């Protein structure tokens, strides 16, 4: 039987791969860090390929001019390019004799090579207000501010292990905050507000609205003029699912914060994937004053840098050090949940681990 992909609508990914890379498919044995942002991939037959990773703007948002510039760099210096899962960009198959010139040109153009090995990697975030109606905070602006604050950490290989930070604008976790070493998650501290008149006038499908709540916090209510709903504040997790169904009659609450969690890990190592746990709750996120977020993240990184063992990710460090010692070191208090003990019932999708 021919070992081939089935026919379909999507383009065959192999058509985007240069022959030099296709020839090594399935033959890679290891990779090594050459310098910040530069990785050498080694195949079993001795083939070596250089990859250069650069930092991109938050959420990987790129203009047409930037895309053309990336394409020009690929034509001149590399075999191909790819977006990374953390919203950065890699030039694959960089010509070794042109490496130094390429790195100089990248730095001069504002796209420094970095974020590899035992350093801070590209900070990942969701789009938030750019095109999402659910955001509690502006994740890209937080990611940009935090990246500027921690900028040297992208290039210095002085951390015990790779550091990955993710920022998500609401509890829906599109930015992956619960699966990063440090996750910053925006949330609404108050339940959505129901406008009875607006909801009645919208004439929406109440069955869709009520069944769409992941925790069963919405119930119908009869008022003068028709049917509206009431939201149980003790059950609501502020996920904004109801607002997506009925934006004319349900609006997000005005009070918003971020929670900072630590110890997440998305990889499939011996420990398996892990979700982060909240360390700092109700951290102010006032645009564009994010000093409170930056200072707390710096405390977490400093504690891990000073006490962590080589190769020890933040989750393993927390397990070895213990939560009481860690919370004392970073100046945090135990956090039962982020909504002031509003959740008396245990169940799935009842906290920041929404997905």
C-alpha positions in Angstrom: 0.0 0.0 0.0 1.3 3.4 -0.9 2.2 5.4 2.2 0.7 8.8 1.3 -1.6 11.4 2.7 -5.3 11.1 1.6 -6.6 13.5 -1.0 -8.3 16.6 0.5 -8.9 20.3 0.4 -6.0 21.4 2.4 -2.6 21.8 0.6 -0.1 19.0 1.1 2.4 20.3 3.7 5.2 18.5 2.0 5.0 20.8 -1.0 6.1 23.6 1.3 9.3 21.8 2.5 12.6 22.1 0.5 14.1 18.8 -0.8 17.0 19.2 1.6 14.7 19.0 4.6 12.5 16.3 3.2 15.6 14.1 2.7 16.2 14.2 6.5 12.6 13.6 7.5 12.6 11.0 10.3 16.3 11.0 10.6 16.9 13.8 13.2 18.7 12.6 16.3 19.3 15.7 18.4 19.7 19.4 18.4 22.0 21.8 20.2 22.1 25.5 21.1 24.8 27.3 19.2 24.1 30.8 20.6 20.9 32.7 21.7 18.4 32.2 19.0 20.4 29.8 16.9 19.8 26.0 16.9 21.7 23.3 15.1 19.7 20.2 14.2 21.7 17.0 13.6 20.6 14.0 11.5 21.8 10.4 11.8 23.7 10.7 8.5 25.7 13.7 9.7 23.5 16.3 8.1 23.4 19.6 10.1 20.8 22.3 9.6 20.9 25.7 11.3 17.7 27.4 12.6 17.4 31.0 13.7 14.5 31.9 15.9 13.4 35.6 16.2 11.0 37.4 18.5 7.7 38.6 16.9 5.2 41.2 18.1 2.6 39.9 20.7 0.2 37.3 19.3 2.4 37.1 16.1 0.5 40.0 14.6 2.3 40.9 11.3 1.7 43.5 8.7 2.0 42.8 5.0 5.3 44.7 4.9 6.7 42.5 7.7 5.6 39.3 5.9 7.4 40.5 2.8 10.5 41.2 4.8 10.4 37.7 6.3 10.0 36.2 2.8 13.0 38.2 1.5 15.2 37.0 4.4 14.2 33.4 3.6 15.1 33.8 0.0 18.5 35.3 0.8 19.6 33.4 3.9 17.6 30.2 4.5 15.7 27.3 3.0 12.3 28.0 4.5 10.5 29.5 7.5 7.8 28.6 9.9 5.7 30.1 12.7 6.4 28.5 16.1 3.7 27.3 18.4 4.6 30.2 20.7 3.9 32.8 18.0 7.5 33.4 17.2 9.2 32.7 13.8 12.1 30.4 12.7 14.3 30.6 9.7 15.1 27.0 8.9 18.2 25.9 6.9 20.2 29.2 7.4 23.4 29.2 5.3 26.3 28.9 7.9 28.6 31.3 5.9 25.9 34.0 6.1 24.9 33.5 9.7 26.7 36.4 11.2 25.5 38.9 8.5 22.0 37.6 9.0 22.0 38.0 12.8 23.3 41.6 12.3 20.6 42.4 9.8 17.9 41.0 12.0 19.0 43.0 15.1 19.3 46.2 13.0 15.7 45.6 11.8 14.2 45.1 15.2 13.8 41.3 15.1 16.5 40.0 17.5 17.4 36.3 17.5 16.7 34.8 20.9 14.3 32.8 23.0 16.0 29.4 22.9 17.5 27.0 25.4 17.5 28.0 29.1 16.2 31.5 28.5 12.8 33.2 28.3 11.0 32.1 25.2 8.6 34.2 23.1 5.7 35.3 25.4 2.5 33.9 24.0 -0.9 35.6 24.2 -4.4 35.8 22.8 -5.7 38.6 20.7 -8.1 40.1 23.3 -9.7 43.3 22.2 -8.1 43.2 18.8 -11.0 41.0 17.6 -12.4 39.2 20.6 -15.5 40.3 22.5 -14.8 38.2 25.6 -11.6 39.9 26.8 -11.4 41.1 30.4 -7.9 42.6 29.9 -5.7 43.5 26.9 -3.4 40.5 26.7 -1.2 41.8 23.8 -0.4 45.0 25.7 0.4 43.0 28.8 2.7 40.7 26.8 4.4 43.6 25.1 5.0 45.4 28.5 6.2 42.2 30.1 8.6 41.4 27.2 10.1 44.8 27.4 10.5 44.5 31.2 12.2 41.1 30.9 14.0 41.7 27.6 17.5 40.6 28.6 16.1 37.2 29.7 15.5 36.3 26.1 19.2 36.2 25.4 20.9 35.1 28.7 21.2 31.3 29.2 21.2 31.7 33.0 17.9 30.1 33.9 17.7 26.5 35.2 15.5 25.5 32.2 13.4 27.1 29.5 10.9 29.7 30.7 7.6 30.0 29.0 5.1 32.8 29.9 1.6 33.0 28.4 -1.0 35.7 28.7 -4.7 35.1 28.2 -7.4 37.8 28.3 -10.2 35.8 29.9 -10.9 32.5 31.6 -11.5 30.8 28.2 -7.7 30.4 28.1 -7.2 30.9 24.3 -3.8 32.3 25.2 -2.9 29.1 27.1 -2.2 30.7 30.5 -2.8 27.5 32.5 -0.2 25.4 30.5 2.8 27.7 30.8 5.5 28.0 33.5 3.9 31.4 34.4 0.4 32.1 33.2 -1.3 35.5 33.4 -5.1 35.2 33.0 -7.6 38.1 32.9 -10.9 37.6 34.6 -14.1 39.5 35.5 -14.5 39.8 39.2 -18.2 40.5 39.0 -20.9 38.4 37.2 -22.3 39.7 33.8 -25.1 42.2 34.1 -28.5 41.4 32.6 -30.4 44.2 30.9 -34.0 42.8 31.0 -35.4 45.2 28.4 -32.5 44.6 26.0 -32.7 40.8 26.4 -36.5 40.8 25.8 -36.2 43.0 22.8 -33.4 40.8 21.3 -35.8 37.9 21.1 -32.9 35.3 21.4 -33.2 31.5 21.8 -33.3 31.0 25.5 -32.7 27.3 25.2 -29.4 28.1 23.5 -28.5 30.7 26.1 -29.3 28.5 29.1 -27.7 25.3 27.8 -24.6 27.1 26.7 -23.6 28.0 30.3 -20.9 25.4 31.2 -21.8 25.4 34.9 -25.6 25.8 34.8 -25.6 29.3 36.3 -28.4 30.7 34.2 -32.1 30.3 34.8 -35.2 31.9 33.1 -37.1 34.5 34.9 -40.5 36.1 34.1 -40.8 39.8 34.4 -43.3 42.3 33.2 -43.1 42.3 29.4 -41.6 38.9 28.8 -38.9 36.4 29.8 -35.4 37.3 30.9 -32.8 35.4 32.8 -31.1 35.5 36.2 -27.4 34.6 36.7 -26.4 32.7 39.9 -23.4 34.6 41.2 -22.2 31.6 43.3 -21.9 29.4 40.2 -20.9 31.8 37.5 -17.2 31.5 36.4 -17.3 34.7 34.2 -16.5 32.8 31.0 -18.7 35.2 28.9 -20.4 32.3 27.1 -23.8 34.0 27.8 -22.5 37.3 26.4 -21.6 35.6 23.1 -25.2 34.4 22.7 -27.0 37.5 23.9 -24.7 40.6 23.6 -27.7 42.9 23.3 -29.0 42.0 26.8 -26.0 40.7 28.8 -22.9 42.8 29.4 -19.6 42.0 31.2 -19.1 43.2 34.7 -17.0 46.3 35.2 -14.5 45.0 37.7 -11.5 43.2 36.1 -8.2 41.8 37.3 -5.5 39.3 36.4 -4.5 36.1 38.2 -0.9 34.9 38.0 -0.4 31.2 38.1 2.8 29.1 38.1 3.8 25.5 37.4 2.0 24.8 34.1 3.6 22.5 31.6 2.3 21.4 28.2 5.0 18.9 27.2 4.7 15.1 27.5 7.7 14.5 29.7 7.8 11.9 32.5 5.5 14.1 34.6 3.0 14.6 31.8 1.1 17.8 31.1 0.3 19.9 34.1 -1.9 22.9 34.8 -0.7 25.9 36.6 -1.9 27.0 40.1 -2.8 30.5 41.0 -0.2 32.3 43.2 -1.3 35.9 42.9 -5.0 36.8 42.5 -6.8 40.1 41.9 -3.7 41.8 40.5 -4.6 45.2 39.0 -4.3 45.4 35.2 -4.8 49.1 34.4 -4.0 50.0 30.8 -1.2 50.6 30.3 0.2 50.5 33.8 1.2 46.9 34.4 3.9 47.4 37.0 2.1 45.2 39.5 2.2 42.3 37.0 5.8 42.8 36.0 7.1 43.0 39.5 5.3 39.8 40.7 6.5 37.9 37.6 10.1 39.1 38.3 9.9 37.8 41.9 8.8 34.3 40.6 11.6 34.1 38.1 14.2 35.4 40.6 13.2 32.7 43.2 13.5 30.0 40.6 16.8 31.3 39.1 18.4 31.4 42.5 17.2 28.1 43.9 16.4 25.9 40.9 18.6 23.1 39.8 19.9 22.8 36.2 17.3 21.3 33.9 14.5 21.8 36.5 11.4 23.4 35.1 9.3 25.5 37.4 6.8 22.8 38.1 9.5 20.4 39.3 11.1 23.2 41.3 7.8 23.9 43.1 7.4 20.2 43.9 10.9 20.0 45.4 10.8 23.3 47.3 7.2 23.0 48.5 4.4 25.5 48.2 4.8 27.1 51.7 8.5 28.0 51.1 7.8 29.2 47.5 4.8 31.4 48.5 6.9 33.0 51.3 9.9 33.6 48.9 7.7 35.4 46.4 5.6 37.3 48.9 2.3 35.6 48.1 -0.5 34.1 50.3 -2.3 30.8 49.7 -5.1 31.2 47.1 -8.1 29.0 47.4 -9.7 30.4 44.3 -9.8 33.7 42.5 -13.4 34.6 43.2 -13.4 34.9 47.0 -14.7 31.4 47.8 -17.7 31.7 45.6 -17.5 28.0 44.5 -18.9 25.7 47.1 -19.3 22.8 44.6 -16.5 20.8 43.0 -16.7 20.2 39.3 -15.1 20.5 35.9 -14.6 23.9 34.4 -15.2 25.8 37.6 -12.0 27.8 37.9 -9.2 29.2 35.7 -8.7 25.7 34.2 -11.8 26.3 32.1 -10.8 24.2 29.1 
